[in-house]
Amino acid sequence: MRRNNTRSISEVISEYVEAFRLKGKLSEVKLINSWSEIIGEKIAKRTLELKIQNRKLFVKIQSSIIRQELMMIRTELVKRLNAKAGESVIDEMILY
């Protein structure tokens, strides 16, 4: 016998995410996980640390040459990372 109040699993998960205010954190995780796809495997291997704090992405790069190259295109990288996350997660990228 089927109940009238049945819902799909996606509806239940969406309600759960909304109830516990997890959408922002899930978007941050999505952004960090897309780093190697956006930046490329070679540069991703030289990335030592990625963290988001106060809408800023902090990126620790092993090579000073790669860091300088990324400094020149960081505005475009912020746009591409936000697009991949599906919403505006970061405003700025700090390379160190």
N, C-alpha and C positions, 0 to 999 in steps of 0.2 A: 504494500500500500504506500502510495506516494503522498508526502505532506505538501500542503500548499505554500508553506513558508521556506521552501528550499532555495538556496542561493549558490551561485558558482563559487569555486574556490578563489578566483581572482577578486570577487567582490569582498569576500571575507578577509583576504590578505590586505586589500586596500583599506578597509575599515580599521584593521589592526594597526597598519602603518600610520594612519591618520590619528588614531586614538593615542598612540604612544609617541607621536611627533617624531617619527623616524625618517621622514622623507628627506630632510636636509642631510642627515648623516649618510643615507643610502646614496644620495647624489654625490657626496664627497668621495665615497668608496668607488663609485662608478668612474668618477673623474680620475682618481689615482690609478685605477686598474687600466684605464685607457692610455696612460702615459706612454708605454712602449709602442703602442699602435700608432699614436700621433707623432711621436718623436723619432721612431725607428729603433731597431734592435741594437745597433752599434752604440748609439748614444745612451740608450736605456741601460746597457751593461756598465757604462761609466757613471751612472747615477747611483749615489750612495744612500740618499735619503729623500723621501717625499713626505711632506706633512702639510696640512691645512690648518691655519689658525687665523681667526678674525678675517675671514674671506681673503686671505693671502696664501698662495702656494709657495712654500719654502722648498727649494730644490738644492741639494748638496751634490755638486758635480766633482768628480775626481780630477778631471783635466781642466787646466786653466784656459786652454785654447778652445775647447768645446764650450766652456762657460762664456767666453767672450762672443762666440758665434751665436749662442742662444740669447745673449743680451740684446743683440741687434734685432731678433725676431720675436721677442717675448710678447709683444702686444698681439701679434697674430696667433701665437701659441695659446694665449689666454682665451681668445675668441674660439679657437678650434676645440680646446678642452671643454669649455662651457657648452659648446654645441654638441659635443659627444655625450656630455652628462645630461643634456636635455633641458637644462635651465642654467641661470647665472649662479654659479657656485663660488667663483673667485673673481676678484677685481684686479688683482695684481699678482705678479710672480717675482719672488726674490731668489736670486741665484747666489750661492755662496760656495 
